[in-house]
Amino acid sequence: MPEDLTVLVFDPGARGHAISDAYERSRRVKKIIVASGNDFIGFRRRKEVIVDKDCDLKNIDSMCAIAERYRPDLIDVAQDDAIATGVGDTLRDRGFTVFCPSQQAAQIEWDKVWSREFMARHGISIPEFHAFSAPRLAEKFLDEFYGEDPHRVAFVKAAGLAAGKGALKASSYQQAVACVRRMSMFRDAGRSFLIEKALAGQEFSYTVIADGTGAYRAFIPAQDYKLAHVFDEGGQTGGMGTVAPTHVIDPIPTNVMQAELVEKALEGMSAEGRPYKGILYVGGMRVVDQHSLCGYKPYCIEYNARWGDPEAQVVLPGVNDYAEMVLAATKGRLDQTTLEQDGLYRVCLVGALRGYPGDYRAALGKRIYGLEEVMYKKGVRVFGAAILIDGKFYANGGRLFSIVGEGLNLLDASGYAYEAMAQIYIEGNNLQYRTDIGWQDRENFLRMME
């Protein structure tokens, strides 16, 4: 590999911005292309960053055309739809160095029915689940499910990719039936679906990089906030904020966490002829367990075949040289590397248009004020998701940007993030964000300080 690397990242949003920023900080990387990115990704960068919008991340030919146009030294396929197409396999066959799981390995994300059955085969702790493709049979099952206990909580989950919005919560029979009927809204992604009995506990995100040989390196844990409004109210979103590191998993020993949620998955994939090379994201839950020595048991809620969004925005800024880790993974040499992380706390707040995740069309095109100013504030990073730039900033989607505060402790990081967000305004008072990101960890921190 040359020293002046050109890296192509397939991911258009704030996650892609954070990934490109991680590559930009590598001494070996000279140039970065992001496809199909938003305008803000290329704004005021230190190195050469090209944002190419002429790309369809659901079309292999379109992505291959971008790769042939720039002939990069490394291609990072970081977006779920793109990975699911199998473009990584195609590009590798054409001689490119590519970082992402194979299409077969990525089935752990793009087919949630297969994924749950895989977890069951390999002894990974999961919620009770039932798979359906016929809504009528699902409703019959729900009649029995709620007949045993009308106060049960369930999740109805689309089996395919649904932009992070395919898991619907139900607290009654009527709600569950409505969720089943809403699966058709997800089109092909909702043709088959799961009904799962809800677990009670603390959710967390745990991300590792794997090289296909069984070797992996684990990043700091994070906690994501998926629902639109404070107190976990409102609709399911792609993510409204996150904090890292989170201490909600501290009671569970690291070796137990990794053995149960990471190593079983990697060993299972290899045993089934799908060696896993890429980012493996674990959406987990800490559940009380009287039989465990530590009092808790880690369960897997989901696996993703790429970085979480917005988890990438709070974890990757703390990684010393991401490009070196990725290159080692592509060569199957992670056992020769050490993952260095800076130890800072980070809190990410996602700025969205009012109405998201519902109908926010009336606010599209509204001007965003204050974004450039907060970029230069102490302890603040800004990553763009859906922003147009025409001399000024304009809203071009539901989730618009991520404000990341960083500090030596959680309160400092949270303070920087919320102070920066308070200085941003969207024309017509159309900015929406959560004011409780990291509240569990803040409470734990304050208790420790007493």
C-alpha positions as CSV (number, residue, x, y, z in Angstrom):
1,M,0.0,0.0,0.0
2,P,1.4,3.5,-0.9
3,E,1.9,6.1,1.8
4,D,-0.4,8.7,0.1
5,L,-3.6,6.7,0.1
6,T,-6.8,7.6,-1.6
7,V,-9.8,6.2,0.2
8,L,-13.4,5.9,-1.1
9,V,-16.2,5.8,1.5
10,F,-19.7,4.8,0.5
11,D,-22.0,6.5,3.0
12,P,-23.9,9.8,2.5
13,G,-24.6,10.9,6.0
14,A,-23.1,12.0,9.3
15,R,-21.7,8.5,9.9
16,G,-19.9,8.8,6.5
17,H,-18.7,12.2,7.5
18,A,-17.3,10.7,10.8
19,I,-15.7,7.8,9.0
20,S,-14.1,10.1,6.4
21,D,-12.8,12.3,9.3
22,A,-11.2,9.3,10.9
23,Y,-9.4,8.5,7.6
24,E,-8.4,12.2,7.2
25,R,-6.6,12.0,10.6
26,S,-4.4,9.2,9.4
27,R,-0.9,10.1,8.3
28,R,-1.1,7.7,5.4
29,V,-4.2,9.1,3.8
30,K,-3.9,12.0,1.3
31,K,-7.3,12.1,-0.4
32,I,-10.9,11.0,0.5
33,I,-13.9,10.5,-1.8
34,V,-17.3,10.2,-0.2
35,A,-20.2,8.9,-2.3
36,S,-23.0,9.8,-2.4
37,G,-22.4,12.5,0.3
38,N,-24.1,15.6,1.4
39,D,-22.5,19.1,0.9
40,F,-21.4,19.5,4.5
41,I,-19.1,16.5,4.4
42,G,-16.7,18.5,2.1
43,F,-17.0,21.7,4.0
44,R,-13.7,23.2,5.4
45,R,-11.7,20.0,5.5
46,R,-7.9,19.8,6.2
47,K,-7.1,17.4,3.4
48,E,-8.6,16.9,-0.1
49,V,-12.1,15.6,0.3
50,I,-14.4,15.1,-2.8
51,V,-18.1,14.6,-2.3
52,D,-19.5,12.7,-5.3
53,K,-23.3,12.8,-5.4
54,D,-23.6,10.8,-8.7
55,C,-24.0,7.5,-7.0
56,D,-26.9,5.1,-6.1
57,L,-26.0,3.1,-3.0
58,K,-28.6,0.4,-3.9
59,N,-27.1,-0.1,-7.4
60,I,-23.9,-2.2,-7.8
61,D,-23.2,-0.8,-11.3
62,S,-23.4,2.8,-10.0
63,M,-21.0,2.1,-7.1
64,C,-18.6,0.3,-9.4
65,A,-18.6,3.2,-11.8
66,I,-17.5,5.5,-8.9
67,A,-14.7,3.1,-8.0
68,E,-13.5,2.9,-11.6
69,R,-13.6,6.7,-11.9
70,Y,-11.3,7.3,-8.9
71,R,-9.4,4.0,-8.7
72,P,-8.9,4.4,-4.9
73,D,-6.3,2.4,-2.8
74,L,-9.0,1.5,-0.3
75,I,-12.8,1.3,-0.5
76,D,-14.9,1.4,2.7
77,V,-18.5,0.3,2.1
78,A,-20.1,1.7,5.2
79,Q,-23.8,2.0,4.5
80,D,-26.2,-0.9,5.1
81,D,-28.0,-0.8,1.7
82,A,-24.7,-0.7,-0.2
83,I,-23.3,-3.6,1.8
84,A,-26.5,-5.7,1.3
85,T,-26.2,-5.4,-2.5
86,G,-22.9,-7.4,-2.4
87,V,-20.9,-4.6,-4.0
88,G,-18.0,-5.5,-1.7
89,D,-17.7,-8.9,-3.3
90,T,-17.9,-7.5,-6.8
91,L,-15.3,-4.8,-6.2
92,R,-12.9,-7.4,-4.6
93,D,-13.4,-9.6,-7.7
94,R,-12.3,-6.5,-9.7
95,G,-9.1,-6.2,-7.8
96,F,-9.9,-3.4,-5.3
97,T,-9.0,-3.5,-1.7
98,V,-12.4,-3.3,0.1
99,F,-13.4,-3.1,3.7
100,C,-16.8,-4.5,4.5
101,P,-18.3,-8.0,5.1
102,S,-19.2,-10.2,2.2
103,Q,-22.9,-10.2,1.2
104,Q,-23.3,-13.7,2.8
105,A,-21.7,-12.5,6.1
106,A,-23.8,-9.3,6.0
107,Q,-27.0,-11.4,6.1
108,I,-26.6,-11.1,9.8
109,E,-28.1,-7.6,9.3
110,W,-30.1,-7.5,6.1
111,D,-32.2,-10.6,7.0
112,K,-33.3,-10.4,10.6
113,V,-35.2,-13.7,10.4
114,W,-32.0,-15.5,9.3
115,S,-30.0,-13.5,11.9
116,R,-32.2,-14.6,14.8
117,E,-32.1,-18.2,13.7
118,F,-28.3,-18.0,13.4
119,M,-28.1,-16.6,16.9
120,A,-30.3,-19.4,18.2
121,R,-28.1,-22.0,16.4
122,H,-25.0,-20.7,18.2
123,G,-26.3,-20.2,21.7
124,I,-26.4,-16.4,21.7
125,S,-28.8,-15.0,24.3
126,I,-31.8,-13.5,22.5
127,P,-35.4,-12.6,23.2
128,E,-38.2,-15.0,22.5
129,F,-39.1,-14.6,18.8
130,H,-41.5,-15.8,16.2
131,A,-41.1,-15.3,12.4
132,F,-44.0,-14.6,10.0
133,S,-44.6,-13.7,6.4
134,A,-48.5,-13.9,6.6
135,P,-50.1,-11.0,8.7
136,R,-53.2,-13.2,9.3
137,L,-51.1,-15.9,11.1
138,A,-49.2,-13.2,13.0
139,E,-52.5,-11.8,14.3
140,K,-53.6,-15.2,15.3
141,F,-50.4,-15.6,17.3
142,L,-50.9,-12.2,18.9
143,D,-54.3,-13.2,20.1
144,E,-52.8,-16.1,22.0
145,F,-49.7,-14.1,23.1
146,Y,-51.8,-11.3,24.7
147,G,-54.5,-13.7,25.9
148,E,-51.9,-15.1,28.3
149,D,-51.0,-11.6,29.5
150,P,-52.8,-8.5,28.1
151,H,-50.0,-6.2,29.5
152,R,-47.1,-7.8,27.6
153,V,-44.8,-5.6,25.6
154,A,-43.7,-6.9,22.2
155,F,-41.7,-5.6,19.2
156,V,-42.7,-6.2,15.6
157,K,-39.6,-6.0,13.4
158,A,-39.2,-5.9,9.6
159,A,-36.8,-8.6,8.5
160,G,-35.2,-6.4,5.8
161,L,-33.4,-3.0,5.9
162,A,-35.7,-0.2,6.9
163,A,-33.3,2.8,7.7
164,G,-33.3,2.0,11.4
165,K,-37.1,2.5,11.7
166,G,-38.3,-1.1,11.3
167,A,-38.7,-2.0,14.9
168,L,-42.1,-1.1,16.3
169,K,-43.1,-1.3,19.9
170,A,-46.5,-2.5,21.1
171,S,-47.9,-2.5,24.6
172,S,-51.3,-4.1,23.8
173,Y,-53.0,-6.5,21.4
174,Q,-54.5,-3.6,19.4
175,Q,-51.1,-1.9,19.1
176,A,-49.4,-5.1,18.1
177,V,-51.9,-5.8,15.4
178,A,-51.5,-2.2,14.1
179,C,-47.7,-2.8,14.0
180,V,-48.1,-6.0,12.0
181,R,-50.3,-4.1,9.5
182,R,-47.7,-1.3,9.2
183,M,-45.1,-3.8,8.0
184,S,-46.4,-3.3,4.5
185,M,-45.2,0.3,4.7
186,F,-41.6,-1.1,4.6
187,R,-42.4,-2.8,1.2
188,D,-39.9,-5.6,0.5
189,A,-38.2,-5.1,3.9
190,G,-41.5,-5.9,5.6
191,R,-42.6,-8.9,3.6
192,S,-41.4,-11.1,6.4
193,F,-41.1,-10.0,10.0
194,L,-40.5,-10.9,13.6
195,I,-42.6,-10.7,16.7
196,E,-40.4,-10.6,19.8
197,K,-41.2,-10.5,23.5
198,A,-39.6,-7.4,24.9
199,L,-36.8,-7.6,27.4
200,A,-36.4,-5.3,30.4
201,G,-32.9,-3.7,30.9
202,Q,-30.4,-1.2,29.7
203,E,-29.5,-1.1,26.0
204,F,-26.0,-0.5,24.8
205,S,-24.0,-0.6,21.5
206,Y,-20.8,-2.6,21.3
207,T,-18.7,-2.4,18.1
208,V,-15.7,-4.5,17.0
209,I,-13.5,-4.7,13.9
210,A,-12.8,-8.2,12.6
211,D,-10.4,-9.6,10.0
212,G,-12.0,-12.9,9.0
213,T,-9.5,-15.0,10.9
214,G,-11.3,-14.8,14.3
215,A,-9.1,-11.9,15.5
216,Y,-10.9,-8.7,16.4
217,R,-10.5,-5.5,18.3
218,A,-13.2,-3.9,20.4
219,F,-14.1,-0.2,20.5
220,I,-15.5,1.6,23.6
221,P,-19.1,0.8,24.3
222,A,-21.8,3.4,23.5
223,Q,-25.5,3.9,24.3
224,D,-27.9,5.0,21.5
225,Y,-31.2,6.8,21.8
226,K,-33.6,5.7,19.1
227,L,-36.9,7.2,19.9
228,A,-37.7,10.8,18.7
229,H,-38.5,12.5,22.0
230,V,-37.4,12.7,25.7
231,F,-38.3,9.9,28.1
232,D,-38.1,7.5,25.1
233,E,-41.4,8.8,23.6
234,G,-42.3,9.2,20.0
235,G,-41.6,7.3,16.8
236,Q,-38.6,5.1,16.0
237,T,-35.8,7.0,14.3
238,G,-32.4,6.3,12.8
239,G,-30.9,7.6,16.1
240,M,-31.3,10.9,18.0
241,G,-28.1,10.8,20.0
242,T,-25.6,8.7,21.8
243,V,-22.9,8.7,24.5
244,A,-19.5,6.9,24.7
245,P,-18.1,5.4,26.7
246,T,-21.2,4.2,28.5
247,H,-21.0,2.6,31.9
248,V,-24.3,0.8,31.8
249,I,-22.4,-2.4,31.0
250,D,-19.8,-2.0,33.7
251,P,-21.3,-4.7,35.9
252,I,-20.7,-7.3,33.2
253,P,-17.0,-8.5,32.8
254,T,-15.5,-7.6,29.5
255,N,-14.5,-11.2,28.8
256,V,-18.1,-12.3,29.4
257,M,-19.5,-9.6,27.1
258,Q,-17.1,-10.5,24.3
259,A,-17.4,-14.2,24.6
260,E,-21.2,-14.2,24.6
261,L,-21.9,-11.5,22.0
262,V,-18.8,-11.2,19.8
263,E,-16.9,-14.5,19.8
264,K,-19.9,-16.7,19.5
265,A,-21.0,-14.7,16.4
266,L,-17.6,-14.7,14.7
267,E,-17.0,-18.4,15.4
268,G,-20.6,-19.2,14.2
269,M,-20.1,-17.3,11.0
270,S,-16.8,-19.1,10.3
271,A,-18.4,-22.5,11.1
272,E,-21.1,-21.7,8.5
273,G,-18.6,-20.8,5.8
274,R,-19.1,-17.0,6.1
275,P,-15.9,-15.7,7.7
276,Y,-16.6,-12.2,9.0
277,K,-14.3,-9.4,7.9
278,G,-15.5,-5.8,8.6
279,I,-17.3,-3.9,11.3
280,L,-19.6,-5.9,13.5
281,Y,-22.1,-3.8,15.6
282,V,-23.8,-5.4,18.5
283,G,-27.0,-3.9,19.7
284,G,-27.2,-5.4,23.2
285,M,-29.1,-5.3,26.4
286,R,-28.1,-5.7,30.0
287,V,-30.7,-7.9,31.7
288,V,-31.0,-8.9,35.4
289,D,-30.0,-12.6,35.8
290,Q,-30.0,-14.2,39.3
291,H,-27.9,-17.1,38.0
292,S,-25.0,-14.9,36.8
293,L,-22.1,-14.1,39.2
294,C,-22.3,-10.4,38.3
295,G,-26.1,-10.3,38.5
296,Y,-26.6,-9.5,34.8
297,K,-26.6,-11.3,31.5
298,P,-25.9,-9.7,28.1
299,Y,-28.5,-10.3,25.4
300,C,-28.3,-9.5,21.7
301,I,-31.0,-7.3,20.3
302,E,-29.5,-7.1,16.8
303,Y,-26.3,-7.3,14.8
304,N,-25.4,-4.8,12.1
305,A,-22.7,-5.3,9.5
306,R,-21.4,-1.7,9.7
307,W,-21.0,1.2,12.2
308,G,-24.1,2.5,14.0
309,D,-25.3,6.0,13.4
310,P,-24.7,8.0,15.6
311,E,-22.4,5.7,17.4
312,A,-19.7,6.2,14.8
313,Q,-19.7,9.9,15.6
314,V,-18.8,9.4,19.3
315,V,-16.4,6.4,19.0
316,L,-14.3,7.1,15.8
317,P,-13.0,10.5,16.9
318,G,-11.2,8.8,19.8
319,V,-9.4,6.3,17.6
320,N,-5.8,7.0,17.0
321,D,-5.3,5.7,13.4
322,Y,-8.4,4.1,11.9
323,A,-6.8,3.6,8.5
324,E,-4.1,1.3,10.0
325,M,-6.8,-0.8,11.7
326,V,-8.8,-1.1,8.5
327,L,-5.9,-2.0,6.4
328,A,-4.8,-4.6,8.9
329,A,-8.3,-6.1,8.9
330,T,-8.4,-6.3,5.1
331,K,-5.1,-8.3,5.2
332,G,-6.2,-10.6,8.1
333,R,-3.5,-9.1,10.4
334,L,-5.4,-7.6,13.2
335,D,-3.5,-9.8,15.6
336,Q,-0.5,-7.7,14.8
337,T,-2.1,-4.4,15.8
338,T,-3.1,-2.5,18.9
339,L,-6.2,-0.3,19.0
340,E,-5.4,3.0,20.6
341,Q,-8.3,5.2,21.9
342,D,-7.9,8.6,23.6
343,G,-10.1,8.0,26.7
344,L,-12.3,11.1,26.2
345,Y,-16.0,11.1,26.8
346,R,-18.3,12.1,23.9
347,V,-21.9,13.0,23.7
348,C,-23.7,13.3,20.3
349,L,-26.9,15.3,19.8
350,V,-28.7,14.8,16.5
351,G,-30.4,17.9,15.0
352,A,-33.5,17.0,13.1
353,L,-36.3,18.8,11.3
354,R,-39.5,19.3,13.4
355,G,-41.9,16.5,12.6
356,Y,-39.2,13.8,12.0
357,P,-39.6,10.9,11.8
358,G,-43.1,11.7,10.6
359,D,-44.0,14.3,8.0
360,Y,-41.3,17.0,8.0
361,R,-41.8,18.1,4.3
362,A,-43.0,21.6,5.2
363,A,-39.6,22.4,6.8
364,L,-37.4,21.2,3.9
365,G,-35.3,23.9,2.4
366,K,-35.4,26.0,5.5
367,R,-32.2,27.9,6.3
368,I,-29.9,26.6,9.2
369,Y,-28.2,29.3,11.2
370,G,-25.2,29.0,13.6
371,L,-23.7,25.7,12.3
372,E,-20.5,27.1,11.0
373,E,-19.9,29.2,14.2
374,V,-20.1,26.1,16.5
375,M,-17.6,24.2,14.4
376,Y,-14.9,26.3,15.9
377,K,-16.0,26.0,19.5
378,K,-13.8,24.2,22.1
379,G,-14.7,20.6,22.6
380,V,-17.2,20.4,19.7
381,R,-17.2,18.5,16.4
382,V,-19.9,18.8,13.8
383,F,-20.9,16.1,11.3
384,G,-23.4,16.7,8.5
385,A,-26.2,14.4,7.4
386,A,-28.6,16.1,5.1
387,I,-27.4,19.7,4.4
388,L,-27.3,21.7,1.2
389,I,-24.8,24.5,0.9
390,D,-25.3,27.4,-1.5
391,G,-23.2,30.0,0.3
392,K,-25.6,29.2,3.2
393,F,-26.8,26.0,4.9
394,Y,-30.2,24.5,4.1
395,A,-32.2,21.5,5.5
396,N,-32.4,18.6,3.0
397,G,-33.7,15.7,5.1
398,G,-35.0,14.5,8.4
399,R,-31.8,14.1,10.4
400,L,-29.6,17.0,9.5
401,F,-26.4,17.0,11.6
402,S,-24.7,15.6,14.6
403,I,-23.2,17.9,17.3
404,V,-20.5,16.0,19.3
405,G,-19.2,17.4,22.6
406,E,-16.0,15.9,24.0
407,G,-14.3,16.2,27.4
408,L,-12.5,14.5,30.2
409,N,-15.8,13.5,31.9
410,L,-19.4,13.1,30.8
411,L,-20.6,16.4,32.2
412,D,-18.1,18.4,30.3
413,A,-18.8,16.6,27.1
414,S,-22.6,17.0,27.5
415,G,-22.2,20.6,28.4
416,Y,-20.2,21.4,25.3
417,A,-22.7,19.6,23.1
418,Y,-25.8,21.3,24.5
419,E,-24.2,24.7,24.6
420,A,-23.4,24.3,20.9
421,M,-26.8,23.0,20.0
422,A,-28.4,26.0,21.8
423,Q,-26.6,28.3,19.3
424,I,-28.2,26.7,16.2
425,Y,-31.5,27.8,14.8
426,I,-33.6,26.6,11.8
427,E,-35.8,29.1,10.1
428,G,-39.4,29.0,11.5
429,N,-38.3,27.3,14.7
430,N,-37.9,24.0,12.9
431,L,-35.0,22.4,14.9
432,Q,-35.8,19.3,16.9
433,Y,-33.5,17.4,19.3
434,R,-33.6,15.4,22.5
435,T,-32.5,17.1,25.7
436,D,-31.9,13.9,27.7
437,I,-29.1,12.2,25.8
438,G,-26.8,10.3,28.3
439,W,-29.1,10.7,31.3
440,Q,-28.4,7.2,32.7
441,D,-24.7,7.8,32.6
442,R,-25.1,11.4,34.0
443,E,-27.0,10.0,37.0
444,N,-24.3,7.3,37.6
445,F,-21.6,10.0,37.3
446,L,-23.3,12.3,39.8
447,R,-23.8,9.4,42.3
448,M,-20.1,8.6,42.1
449,M,-19.2,12.3,42.8
450,E,-21.3,12.5,45.9
